[in-house]
Amino acid sequence: MAKKTIEFSESGFFYFILPPIIFAAGYTLKRRNFVKNLSYILLLGLIGTIISMVVLSILIIKFNNMLYDSEDPNKLTSVE
């Protein structure tokens, strides 16, 4: 008898299993706990956004300088 292996489907997990888990967590969250921690939620959201912007900006600048010569018209300027 041949053994069958079970394969994990990431797309199935992200589309079908994870959304109900997140919905249930949000639905059962007590409003008082959310309001009590709102400052931390906003602070982490702001810091995460700033860190993401800085990292992506640095990567774009580095790859732009690696891929294009200084005379190339397709090269992004610092204003762009």
C-alpha atoms as a printed R data frame, in Angstrom:
   type eleno elety resid chain resno       x      y       z
1  ATOM     1    CA   MET     A     1   0.000  0.000   0.000
2  ATOM     2    CA   ALA     A     2   1.473  3.372  -1.026
3  ATOM     3    CA   LYS     A     3   1.694  6.085   1.554
4  ATOM     4    CA   LYS     A     4   0.121  9.397   0.679
5  ATOM     5    CA   THR     A     5   1.754 12.543   1.908
6  ATOM     6    CA   ILE     A     6  -0.291 15.474   3.045
7  ATOM     7    CA   GLU     A     7   0.849 18.744   1.529
8  ATOM     8    CA   PHE     A     8   0.351 22.059   3.278
9  ATOM     9    CA   SER     A     9  -1.249 24.682   1.073
10 ATOM    10    CA   GLU     A    10  -0.236 28.192   2.088
11 ATOM    11    CA   SER     A    11  -2.896 29.821  -0.074
12 ATOM    12    CA   GLY     A    12  -5.584 27.634   1.493
13 ATOM    13    CA   PHE     A    13  -4.386 28.620   4.929
14 ATOM    14    CA   PHE     A    14  -4.324 32.356   4.169
15 ATOM    15    CA   TYR     A    15  -7.679 32.381   2.336
16 ATOM    16    CA   PHE     A    16  -9.769 29.912   4.333
17 ATOM    17    CA   ILE     A    17  -8.309 29.259   7.788
18 ATOM    18    CA   LEU     A    18  -6.712 32.539   8.877
19 ATOM    19    CA   PRO     A    19  -9.632 34.967   8.182
20 ATOM    20    CA   PRO     A    20 -12.087 33.213  10.555
21 ATOM    21    CA   ILE     A    21  -9.396 33.152  13.262
22 ATOM    22    CA   ILE     A    22  -8.785 36.890  12.903
23 ATOM    23    CA   PHE     A    23 -12.531 37.591  12.769
24 ATOM    24    CA   ALA     A    24 -13.173 35.565  15.926
25 ATOM    25    CA   ALA     A    25 -10.337 37.329  17.756
26 ATOM    26    CA   GLY     A    26 -11.721 40.737  16.820
27 ATOM    27    CA   TYR     A    27 -15.324 39.786  17.509
28 ATOM    28    CA   THR     A    28 -14.626 38.506  21.019
29 ATOM    29    CA   LEU     A    29 -12.305 41.393  21.919
30 ATOM    30    CA   LYS     A    30 -13.623 43.453  24.792
31 ATOM    31    CA   ARG     A    31 -13.984 47.103  23.858
32 ATOM    32    CA   ARG     A    32 -12.403 48.224  27.124
33 ATOM    33    CA   ASN     A    33  -9.227 46.236  26.401
34 ATOM    34    CA   PHE     A    34  -9.029 47.700  22.901
35 ATOM    35    CA   VAL     A    35  -9.443 51.284  24.113
36 ATOM    36    CA   LYS     A    36  -6.963 50.687  26.935
37 ATOM    37    CA   ASN     A    37  -4.298 49.519  24.470
38 ATOM    38    CA   LEU     A    38  -5.145 51.933  21.646
39 ATOM    39    CA   SER     A    39  -2.085 54.102  22.291
40 ATOM    40    CA   TYR     A    40   0.215 51.062  21.949
41 ATOM    41    CA   ILE     A    41  -1.593 49.902  18.808
42 ATOM    42    CA   LEU     A    42  -1.258 53.317  17.165
43 ATOM    43    CA   LEU     A    43   2.355 53.733  18.307
44 ATOM    44    CA   LEU     A    44   3.407 50.356  16.887
45 ATOM    45    CA   GLY     A    45   1.497 51.073  13.671
46 ATOM    46    CA   LEU     A    46   3.241 54.423  13.294
47 ATOM    47    CA   ILE     A    47   6.699 53.060  14.113
48 ATOM    48    CA   GLY     A    48   6.181 50.072  11.793
49 ATOM    49    CA   THR     A    49   5.115 52.349   8.952
50 ATOM    50    CA   ILE     A    50   8.121 54.625   9.422
51 ATOM    51    CA   ILE     A    51  10.553 51.680   9.586
52 ATOM    52    CA   SER     A    52   9.007 50.156   6.464
53 ATOM    53    CA   MET     A    53   9.251 53.476   4.599
54 ATOM    54    CA   VAL     A    54  12.918 53.950   5.550
55 ATOM    55    CA   VAL     A    55  13.934 50.384   4.644
56 ATOM    56    CA   LEU     A    56  12.120 50.447   1.298
57 ATOM    57    CA   SER     A    57  13.517 53.885   0.457
58 ATOM    58    CA   ILE     A    58  17.068 52.737   1.150
59 ATOM    59    CA   LEU     A    59  16.575 49.596  -0.951
60 ATOM    60    CA   ILE     A    60  15.114 51.572  -3.859
61 ATOM    61    CA   ILE     A    61  18.001 54.055  -3.790
62 ATOM    62    CA   LYS     A    62  20.621 51.266  -3.617
63 ATOM    63    CA   PHE     A    63  19.116 49.236  -6.468
64 ATOM    64    CA   ASN     A    64  18.558 52.378  -8.540
65 ATOM    65    CA   ASN     A    65  22.250 53.255  -8.215
66 ATOM    66    CA   MET     A    66  23.291 49.661  -9.010
67 ATOM    67    CA   LEU     A    67  21.106 49.276 -12.096
68 ATOM    68    CA   TYR     A    68  21.489 52.640 -13.823
69 ATOM    69    CA   ASP     A    69  24.438 54.802 -14.764
70 ATOM    70    CA   SER     A    70  24.431 58.449 -13.709
71 ATOM    71    CA   GLU     A    71  23.727 59.577 -17.323
72 ATOM    72    CA   ASP     A    72  20.810 57.184 -17.890
73 ATOM    73    CA   PRO     A    73  17.501 59.062 -18.343
74 ATOM    74    CA   ASN     A    74  15.599 56.206 -16.671
75 ATOM    75    CA   LYS     A    75  17.449 56.647 -13.387
76 ATOM    76    CA   LEU     A    76  15.307 58.018 -10.587
77 ATOM    77    CA   THR     A    77  16.301 61.345  -9.111
78 ATOM    78    CA   SER     A    78  16.350 62.026  -5.390
79 ATOM    79    CA   VAL     A    79  13.133 64.068  -5.724
80 ATOM    80    CA   GLU     A    80  11.310 61.156  -7.298
